Amino acid sequence: MNVVLEKPLFLTLKKLAAKDGVSLSTKVRDLIREALEEYEEAFLVRVAEDRAKTFKRAQALTHEQVWR
């Protein structure tokens, strides 16, 4: 994969990699992984909030009912 970065961003990433004692590609991979985890978490929060809006306790199943 090739990525084109603005020089300030590239230099920042290079400094972060050096500070952590890892290669530039490893640092970029780790940061992308963290960003995707945050993105996924935000998505799941939105899904949970949407589900909470339509939740009706009277229609909910108990633990026992679900696992029968």
N, CA, C and O atoms as CSV, one atom per row, in Angstrom:
chain,resi,resn,atom,element,x,y,z
A,1,MET,N,N,0.846,-1.158,0.000
A,1,MET,CA,C,0.000,0.000,0.000
A,1,MET,C,C,0.897,1.228,0.000
A,1,MET,O,O,1.895,1.288,0.719
A,2,ASN,N,N,0.539,2.169,-0.787
A,2,ASN,CA,C,1.250,3.445,-0.809
A,2,ASN,C,C,0.319,4.537,-0.333
A,2,ASN,O,O,-0.855,4.572,-0.703
A,3,VAL,N,N,0.844,5.423,0.486
A,3,VAL,CA,C,0.057,6.530,1.009
A,3,VAL,C,C,0.854,7.808,0.830
A,3,VAL,O,O,2.050,7.852,1.116
A,4,VAL,N,N,0.190,8.837,0.359
A,4,VAL,CA,C,0.836,10.133,0.200
A,4,VAL,C,C,0.392,11.018,1.360
A,4,VAL,O,O,-0.803,11.211,1.585
A,5,LEU,N,N,1.364,11.551,2.092
A,5,LEU,CA,C,1.079,12.397,3.248
A,5,LEU,C,C,1.675,13.777,3.055
A,5,LEU,O,O,2.688,13.943,2.376
A,6,GLU,N,N,1.039,14.755,3.657
A,6,GLU,CA,C,1.633,16.086,3.683
A,6,GLU,C,C,2.896,16.004,4.541
A,6,GLU,O,O,2.982,15.198,5.467
A,7,LYS,N,N,3.864,16.844,4.219
A,7,LYS,CA,C,5.150,16.779,4.903
A,7,LYS,C,C,5.036,16.904,6.428
A,7,LYS,O,O,5.674,16.131,7.143
A,8,PRO,N,N,4.242,17.855,6.949
A,8,PRO,CA,C,4.143,17.947,8.419
A,8,PRO,C,C,3.609,16.659,9.057
A,8,PRO,O,O,4.081,16.251,10.118
A,9,LEU,N,N,2.640,16.027,8.421
A,9,LEU,CA,C,2.095,14.783,8.942
A,9,LEU,C,C,3.141,13.672,8.887
A,9,LEU,O,O,3.294,12.910,9.841
A,10,PHE,N,N,3.848,13.586,7.782
A,10,PHE,CA,C,4.910,12.587,7.640
A,10,PHE,C,C,5.974,12.768,8.723
A,10,PHE,O,O,6.405,11.798,9.346
A,11,LEU,N,N,6.393,14.009,8.941
A,11,LEU,CA,C,7.440,14.274,9.942
A,11,LEU,C,C,6.953,13.932,11.352
A,11,LEU,O,O,7.716,13.420,12.171
A,12,THR,N,N,5.692,14.216,11.626
A,12,THR,CA,C,5.132,13.871,12.934
A,12,THR,C,C,5.123,12.365,13.136
A,12,THR,O,O,5.515,11.876,14.196
A,13,LEU,N,N,4.682,11.636,12.135
A,13,LEU,CA,C,4.675,10.181,12.228
A,13,LEU,C,C,6.079,9.627,12.399
A,13,LEU,O,O,6.306,8.700,13.177
A,14,LYS,N,N,7.008,10.200,11.672
A,14,LYS,CA,C,8.406,9.760,11.756
A,14,LYS,C,C,8.954,9.975,13.172
A,14,LYS,O,O,9.657,9.119,13.709
A,15,LYS,N,N,8.626,11.126,13.769
A,15,LYS,CA,C,9.063,11.411,15.139
A,15,LYS,C,C,8.421,10.451,16.135
A,15,LYS,O,O,9.089,9.955,17.043
A,16,LEU,N,N,7.130,10.191,15.966
A,16,LEU,CA,C,6.444,9.260,16.861
A,16,LEU,C,C,7.051,7.860,16.777
A,16,LEU,O,O,7.234,7.193,17.795
A,17,ALA,N,N,7.357,7.427,15.572
A,17,ALA,CA,C,7.960,6.103,15.385
A,17,ALA,C,C,9.329,6.042,16.067
A,17,ALA,O,O,9.647,5.072,16.755
A,18,ALA,N,N,10.123,7.077,15.871
A,18,ALA,CA,C,11.456,7.111,16.480
A,18,ALA,C,C,11.343,7.124,18.008
A,18,ALA,O,O,12.095,6.432,18.695
A,19,LYS,N,N,10.408,7.907,18.531
A,19,LYS,CA,C,10.206,7.993,19.977
A,19,LYS,C,C,9.844,6.637,20.557
A,19,LYS,O,O,10.292,6.282,21.647
A,20,ASP,N,N,9.032,5.880,19.831
A,20,ASP,CA,C,8.597,4.565,20.303
A,20,ASP,C,C,9.561,3.444,19.921
A,20,ASP,O,O,9.381,2.300,20.338
A,21,GLY,N,N,10.577,3.768,19.133
A,21,GLY,CA,C,11.566,2.772,18.740
A,21,GLY,C,C,11.028,1.724,17.777
A,21,GLY,O,O,11.439,0.564,17.816
A,22,VAL,N,N,10.104,2.139,16.912
A,22,VAL,CA,C,9.525,1.220,15.930
A,22,VAL,C,C,9.682,1.818,14.534
A,22,VAL,O,O,9.986,2.999,14.368
A,23,SER,N,N,9.466,0.966,13.543
A,23,SER,CA,C,9.550,1.459,12.169
A,23,SER,C,C,8.368,2.371,11.870
A,23,SER,O,O,7.351,2.341,12.563
A,24,LEU,N,N,8.515,3.170,10.844
A,24,LEU,CA,C,7.454,4.069,10.415
A,24,LEU,C,C,6.211,3.274,10.016
A,24,LEU,O,O,5.095,3.645,10.378
A,25,SER,N,N,6.400,2.194,9.279
A,25,SER,CA,C,5.245,1.400,8.849
A,25,SER,C,C,4.532,0.761,10.036
A,25,SER,O,O,3.305,0.660,10.037
A,26,THR,N,N,5.283,0.330,11.044
A,26,THR,CA,C,4.666,-0.244,12.238
A,26,THR,C,C,3.858,0.809,12.978
A,26,THR,O,O,2.746,0.534,13.430
A,27,LYS,N,N,4.404,2.007,13.105
A,27,LYS,CA,C,3.692,3.089,13.794
A,27,LYS,C,C,2.412,3.445,13.054
A,27,LYS,O,O,1.365,3.620,13.677
A,28,VAL,N,N,2.484,3.554,11.742
A,28,VAL,CA,C,1.294,3.886,10.943
A,28,VAL,C,C,0.256,2.776,11.078
A,28,VAL,O,O,-0.930,3.057,11.249
A,29,ARG,N,N,0.690,1.519,11.004
A,29,ARG,CA,C,-0.233,0.396,11.167
A,29,ARG,C,C,-0.943,0.460,12.516
A,29,ARG,O,O,-2.160,0.294,12.592
A,30,ASP,N,N,-0.173,0.702,13.585
A,30,ASP,CA,C,-0.752,0.749,14.926
A,30,ASP,C,C,-1.748,1.892,15.067
A,30,ASP,O,O,-2.803,1.732,15.682
A,31,LEU,N,N,-1.413,3.042,14.499
A,31,LEU,CA,C,-2.323,4.191,14.577
A,31,LEU,C,C,-3.599,3.948,13.768
A,31,LEU,O,O,-4.685,4.344,14.190
A,32,ILE,N,N,-3.472,3.307,12.623
A,32,ILE,CA,C,-4.655,2.975,11.825
A,32,ILE,C,C,-5.522,1.983,12.587
A,32,ILE,O,O,-6.745,2.118,12.615
A,33,ARG,N,N,-4.901,1.000,13.197
A,33,ARG,CA,C,-5.649,0.016,13.988
A,33,ARG,C,C,-6.417,0.707,15.116
A,33,ARG,O,O,-7.593,0.414,15.334
A,34,GLU,N,N,-5.761,1.620,15.831
A,34,GLU,CA,C,-6.412,2.353,16.917
A,34,GLU,C,C,-7.572,3.189,16.383
A,34,GLU,O,O,-8.642,3.228,16.990
A,35,ALA,N,N,-7.363,3.851,15.260
A,35,ALA,CA,C,-8.414,4.681,14.675
A,35,ALA,C,C,-9.617,3.836,14.276
A,35,ALA,O,O,-10.758,4.245,14.491
A,36,LEU,N,N,-9.379,2.668,13.700
A,36,LEU,CA,C,-10.480,1.786,13.306
A,36,LEU,C,C,-11.240,1.260,14.522
A,36,LEU,O,O,-12.461,1.111,14.477
A,37,GLU,N,N,-10.525,0.980,15.596
A,37,GLU,CA,C,-11.185,0.542,16.828
A,37,GLU,C,C,-12.080,1.646,17.378
A,37,GLU,O,O,-13.199,1.383,17.818
A,38,GLU,N,N,-11.589,2.874,17.353
A,38,GLU,CA,C,-12.388,4.018,17.812
A,38,GLU,C,C,-13.615,4.212,16.914
A,38,GLU,O,O,-14.712,4.486,17.402
A,39,TYR,N,N,-13.420,4.070,15.608
A,39,TYR,CA,C,-14.510,4.215,14.648
A,39,TYR,C,C,-15.577,3.156,14.907
A,39,TYR,O,O,-16.771,3.456,14.922
A,40,GLU,N,N,-15.137,1.917,15.111
A,40,GLU,CA,C,-16.066,0.823,15.388
A,40,GLU,C,C,-16.811,1.058,16.694
A,40,GLU,O,O,-18.017,0.825,16.773
A,41,GLU,N,N,-16.106,1.514,17.708
A,41,GLU,CA,C,-16.728,1.791,19.000
A,41,GLU,C,C,-17.807,2.868,18.857
A,41,GLU,O,O,-18.898,2.732,19.412
A,42,ALA,N,N,-17.507,3.927,18.122
A,42,ALA,CA,C,-18.482,5.002,17.916
A,42,ALA,C,C,-19.706,4.475,17.172
A,42,ALA,O,O,-20.833,4.854,17.490
A,43,PHE,N,N,-19.495,3.610,16.191
A,43,PHE,CA,C,-20.598,3.014,15.449
A,43,PHE,C,C,-21.483,2.180,16.373
A,43,PHE,O,O,-22.708,2.293,16.334
A,44,LEU,N,N,-20.860,1.346,17.203
A,44,LEU,CA,C,-21.621,0.484,18.102
A,44,LEU,C,C,-22.386,1.294,19.154
A,44,LEU,O,O,-23.475,0.901,19.573
A,45,VAL,N,N,-21.823,2.408,19.572
A,45,VAL,CA,C,-22.526,3.295,20.505
A,45,VAL,C,C,-23.784,3.844,19.840
A,45,VAL,O,O,-24.847,3.885,20.459
A,46,ARG,N,N,-23.665,4.268,18.575
A,46,ARG,CA,C,-24.839,4.776,17.849
A,46,ARG,C,C,-25.904,3.691,17.707
A,46,ARG,O,O,-27.093,3.966,17.872
A,47,VAL,N,N,-25.490,2.469,17.403
A,47,VAL,CA,C,-26.446,1.364,17.279
A,47,VAL,C,C,-27.149,1.139,18.616
A,47,VAL,O,O,-28.368,0.977,18.659
A,48,ALA,N,N,-26.386,1.129,19.699
A,48,ALA,CA,C,-26.972,0.908,21.029
A,48,ALA,C,C,-27.946,2.033,21.386
A,48,ALA,O,O,-29.014,1.778,21.942
A,49,GLU,N,N,-27.582,3.262,21.070
A,49,GLU,CA,C,-28.474,4.386,21.362
A,49,GLU,C,C,-29.774,4.273,20.570
A,49,GLU,O,O,-30.851,4.541,21.101
A,50,ASP,N,N,-29.676,3.883,19.317
A,50,ASP,CA,C,-30.878,3.701,18.496
A,50,ASP,C,C,-31.760,2.593,19.054
A,50,ASP,O,O,-32.982,2.728,19.102
A,51,ARG,N,N,-31.138,1.502,19.472
A,51,ARG,CA,C,-31.901,0.383,20.042
A,51,ARG,C,C,-32.550,0.784,21.366
A,51,ARG,O,O,-33.676,0.379,21.658
A,52,ALA,N,N,-31.841,1.576,22.160
A,52,ALA,CA,C,-32.374,2.005,23.454
A,52,ALA,C,C,-33.626,2.862,23.274
A,52,ALA,O,O,-34.519,2.835,24.121
A,53,LYS,N,N,-33.701,3.616,22.190
A,53,LYS,CA,C,-34.869,4.470,21.935
A,53,LYS,C,C,-36.133,3.653,21.705
A,53,LYS,O,O,-37.230,4.118,22.014
A,54,THR,N,N,-35.998,2.449,21.172
A,54,THR,CA,C,-37.171,1.644,20.852
A,54,THR,C,C,-37.392,0.506,21.858
A,54,THR,O,O,-38.306,-0.301,21.687
A,55,PHE,N,N,-36.571,0.441,22.891
A,55,PHE,CA,C,-36.681,-0.629,23.881
A,55,PHE,C,C,-37.950,-0.479,24.702
A,55,PHE,O,O,-38.265,0.601,25.203
A,56,LYS,N,N,-38.674,-1.591,24.831
A,56,LYS,CA,C,-39.874,-1.616,25.659
A,56,LYS,C,C,-39.721,-2.761,26.660
A,56,LYS,O,O,-39.700,-3.933,26.283
A,57,ARG,N,N,-39.618,-2.408,27.923
A,57,ARG,CA,C,-39.384,-3.396,28.967
A,57,ARG,C,C,-40.458,-4.485,28.959
A,57,ARG,O,O,-40.157,-5.648,29.225
A,58,ALA,N,N,-41.695,-4.122,28.661
A,58,ALA,CA,C,-42.795,-5.092,28.679
A,58,ALA,C,C,-42.611,-6.173,27.608
A,58,ALA,O,O,-43.127,-7.280,27.756
A,59,GLN,N,N,-41.892,-5.868,26.549
A,59,GLN,CA,C,-41.676,-6.835,25.473
A,59,GLN,C,C,-40.344,-7.582,25.601
A,59,GLN,O,O,-40.070,-8.511,24.842
A,60,ALA,N,N,-39.541,-7.178,26.544
A,60,ALA,CA,C,-38.217,-7.773,26.700
A,60,ALA,C,C,-38.316,-9.191,27.259
A,60,ALA,O,O,-39.211,-9.505,28.044
A,61,LEU,N,N,-37.389,-10.030,26.840
A,61,LEU,CA,C,-37.323,-11.400,27.344
A,61,LEU,C,C,-36.394,-11.449,28.550
A,61,LEU,O,O,-35.432,-10.687,28.640
A,62,THR,N,N,-36.693,-12.348,29.468
A,62,THR,CA,C,-35.798,-12.540,30.618
A,62,THR,C,C,-34.617,-13.402,30.178
A,62,THR,O,O,-34.621,-13.981,29.092
A,63,HIS,N,N,-33.634,-13.471,31.021
A,63,HIS,CA,C,-32.471,-14.317,30.766
A,63,HIS,C,C,-32.911,-15.769,30.581
A,63,HIS,O,O,-32.466,-16.466,29.669
A,64,GLU,N,N,-33.785,-16.192,31.462
A,64,GLU,CA,C,-34.301,-17.573,31.389
A,64,GLU,C,C,-34.994,-17.844,30.059
A,64,GLU,O,O,-34.776,-18.890,29.447
A,65,GLN,N,N,-35.818,-16.918,29.615
A,65,GLN,CA,C,-36.549,-17.098,28.364
A,65,GLN,C,C,-35.602,-17.195,27.165
A,65,GLN,O,O,-35.825,-17.988,26.249
A,66,VAL,N,N,-34.580,-16.406,27.181
A,66,VAL,CA,C,-33.634,-16.402,26.059
A,66,VAL,C,C,-32.869,-17.709,25.985
A,66,VAL,O,O,-32.631,-18.217,24.889
A,67,TRP,N,N,-32.479,-18.265,27.117
A,67,TRP,CA,C,-31.605,-19.440,27.123
A,67,TRP,C,C,-32.353,-20.770,27.197
A,67,TRP,O,O,-31.725,-21.814,27.373
A,68,ARG,N,N,-33.654,-20.756,27.068
A,68,ARG,CA,C,-34.423,-22.013,27.037
A,68,ARG,C,C,-34.287,-22.692,25.722
A,68,ARG,O,O,-34.863,-23.760,25.516
